[in-house]
Amino acid sequence: MPDLLTASKIAAELSVPGAKVKKAIADLKLKPAEKKGACSYYDRAAVAKIKKALG
């Protein structure tokens, strides 16, 4: 698997609460790069968009 992160890993990397990351994902209507079961994985481009949305 390439460099893909779950919402909670993105939150930890950006040092923000998971709820803020999940809200940003919903607001931006981001689609996961990959899904495994119930887990959604996002690529670095999505992480950059989330970071920008959070300011």
Sequence and secondary structure as in RCSB ss.txt:
>XXXX:A:sequence
MPDLLTASKIAAELSVPGAKVKKAIADLKLKPAEKKGACSYYDRAAVAKIKKALG
>XXXX:A:secstr
  S B HHHHHHHHTS HHHHHHHHHHHT   SEEETTEEEB HHHHHHHHHHH 
